[in-house]
Structure formats: structure tokens, C-alpha cells
Amino acid sequence: MPEKLPETGAFYADQKGELYHCDGTVRHWQTMEELVIVRETKEGTMYAVPVPDFTKEFQKAGQSDTKGLLLGFLEADSIEEKLSILQKNHSEITEEFLDAAAQSMDYALNGKEMEMKFLDFEKYLRTKMKYERRR
């Protein structure tokens, strides 16, 4: 049975708790071995990891809670990356995540319902991104 490939765009944590972004999978040009391309969130270093090793050493961040997802958001270097994390993980995002993420950016969320808060925060990030480019 073939190994399940990791989800492109998702965050994964290694056994030490370091967070990585999955950029996708590739094949080695000679051996045809399937490799997972991951990018360390702190330094931005990219690694190619064989799929069997990846499934043993890495676990999807934020699967049971949003701590890994929040960590990825907080460590993102740009507003564009923060917005991308927010949009790609829309289905996994909780109200607690939104409150913490907004608070980390000194923003008070508007709206009472979860979806309204999400849209409000997304709009805030887009606006911030637009005006920071002009500086």
C-alpha cells in the first residue's frame, strides 16, 4: 500500500517541535524516489525528505488543535504569508486562533459570528498588505 502523501500548503512539526511548511512533493530524477519538499518556518531553509522518513518524523500541525497553525502564523515573515496561512487553513481555524492572531497584530476583531470575524480579519490583512507596499 503506497504511503499517504502530505498535504501541500499545510504545516508539519518534527519530533523536536520545529515547524515546517510543506511546499509539495517531487521525484528524484534518477531513482524516482518520492520526496517531500518542506521549508523551515524560522530560517526558511528548504529540505527534501523521502516520503517514508517524512511520515515517521513529521506530524501535521494543528490537526487536533490550532497551536501549530498559530505558531506558523506568528512566525510568518510577511503579511502575504500570514494571509496565505489564514486562507489555506480556513476550515481548521477556530475562534481562539482568530482572537490570538488578531491580538498578535494589535487588531480588534469585529463581528459576533466566527465567519464574520474571519472575513473581518482577512480584510484587515489585505488592507495592511496594500498600504505597507506603498511605504
C-alpha positions in Angstrom: 0.0 0.0 0.0 1.5 3.4 -1.0 2.2 5.9 1.7 -0.2 8.8 2.1 1.4 12.0 0.7 1.5 15.1 2.9 -0.9 18.0 2.2 0.7 20.7 0.1 0.4 24.1 1.9 0.0 22.5 5.4 2.3 22.9 8.3 4.0 20.0 9.9 6.0 19.7 13.1 9.1 17.5 13.6 9.7 15.5 16.8 11.6 18.5 18.3 8.5 20.7 17.7 10.1 22.7 14.9 7.5 23.9 12.4 7.8 23.3 8.6 5.6 24.3 5.6 5.0 21.6 3.1 5.7 23.0 -0.4 4.8 19.8 -2.2 6.3 16.6 -3.5 8.9 15.8 -6.2 10.6 12.7 -7.6 14.4 12.1 -7.6 15.4 12.3 -11.3 17.5 9.1 -11.2 15.9 6.8 -8.5 12.3 8.1 -9.0 12.0 8.1 -5.2 9.2 10.4 -4.0 10.5 13.3 -1.8 8.6 15.8 0.3 9.8 19.4 0.0 9.5 21.3 3.3 10.6 24.8 4.3 11.6 25.5 7.9 9.5 28.4 9.2 12.2 30.0 11.3 15.1 30.2 8.9 13.4 29.4 5.6 15.8 26.5 4.9 14.3 24.0 2.4 14.7 20.3 2.7 13.9 17.3 0.6 12.7 14.3 2.7 11.9 10.8 1.5 8.2 10.1 2.0 8.7 7.1 4.4 11.0 9.2 6.6 8.6 12.2 6.5 5.7 10.1 7.7 7.8 8.8 10.6 9.4 12.1 11.7 6.7 14.7 11.0 3.1 15.2 12.2 0.6 17.6 10.8 0.5 20.7 13.0 -2.9 22.0 14.1 -4.7 18.7 13.5 -6.1 18.3 16.9 -5.7 21.9 18.0 -4.5 25.2 16.4 -1.2 25.6 18.3 0.9 24.6 15.3 -1.2 26.7 12.9 -0.9 29.7 15.2 2.8 29.2 15.6 3.1 29.2 11.8 1.1 32.4 11.6 3.1 34.2 14.3 6.4 33.2 12.7 5.4 34.2 9.2 7.7 36.9 7.9 5.2 38.8 5.8 1.6 39.9 5.7 1.3 38.0 2.5 2.4 34.7 4.2 0.0 35.4 7.1 -2.9 35.9 4.7 -2.0 32.7 2.9 -1.9 30.7 6.1 -5.3 32.2 7.0 -6.9 31.3 3.7 -5.3 27.9 3.2 -6.4 26.7 6.6 -9.9 28.3 6.7 -11.6 25.0 7.6 -9.2 24.4 10.5 -9.3 27.9 12.0 -11.1 28.3 15.3 -12.4 31.4 17.1 -9.5 31.1 19.6 -7.0 31.1 16.7 -8.6 34.3 15.2 -8.6 36.0 18.5 -4.9 35.2 19.2 -3.8 36.0 15.6 -5.7 39.4 15.6 -4.3 40.2 19.1 -0.8 39.5 17.9 -1.3 42.3 15.3 -3.0 44.7 17.7 -6.3 44.4 15.9 -9.7 44.1 17.5 -12.0 41.8 15.5 -15.5 43.0 14.5 -18.5 40.7 14.4 -20.0 38.1 16.7 -20.1 35.1 14.4 -17.0 33.1 13.6 -17.3 33.6 9.8 -17.8 37.4 10.2 -14.6 37.5 12.4 -12.7 35.5 9.8 -13.8 37.9 6.9 -13.0 40.9 9.0 -9.5 39.7 9.8 -8.9 38.7 6.2 -10.0 42.2 5.1 -7.6 43.7 7.7 -4.7 41.7 6.4 -5.4 42.7 2.8 -5.7 46.3 3.7 -2.4 46.2 5.7 -0.7 44.4 2.8 -1.9 47.1 0.4 -0.7 50.0 2.4 2.6 48.5 3.5 3.6 48.0 -0.1 3.4 51.8 -0.7 6.0 52.6 2.0 
